[in-house]
């Protein structure tokens, strides 16, 4: 009788382990399965987008800067007058992948100068050229991200956006200056803009 009880316990233990194994395999399979109702073939693709820069911080700061014209601002080229950075897209996987990207900017804590009096100018430095991407624009006039396809958080200023469909590297230079309509007050003013880049692959 005791042997029968032992046999039943062993059998129940084996069944319990088997059920647990099936449950774990089922959960693991579900975690890596993607399905969608429709006529389009579902594909899984991956991609990455990276930002690198030559300065120790990913931004640019104005401190006690004097107002200047757009022509003077566009010609800035000295140390602490420009911010150079690179955006690289690397697309992996089969099929055609589109990466939506956005280069954004946010003002940092401690900024005292109003967005209405700061201008930004973005150019592409590829091939030793300096071609305009964003004309001199007051920061407060820049469009802002909202449910952005790049995955950027809402409410950030957009400096540039677009798509990558092949591996590519873009070299950028950002210039920033105090607009010439700013009335100098004599008080110390600081403005810091942090640059970010976001990228997300289109659903296929």
Secondary structure, 3 states (H helix, E strand, C coil): CHHHHHHHHHHHHHHHHHHHHHHHHHHHHHHCCCCCCCCCCCCCCEEEEEEEECCCCCEEEEECCCCECHHHHHCCCCCCCEEEEEEEEEEECCCCCCEEEEEEEEECCCCCCCHHHEEEEEEECHHHCCEEEEEEEEHHHCCECCCCCCCCCCCCEEEEEEEECCCEEEEEEEEEEEECCCCCCCCCCEEEEEEEEEEEECCC
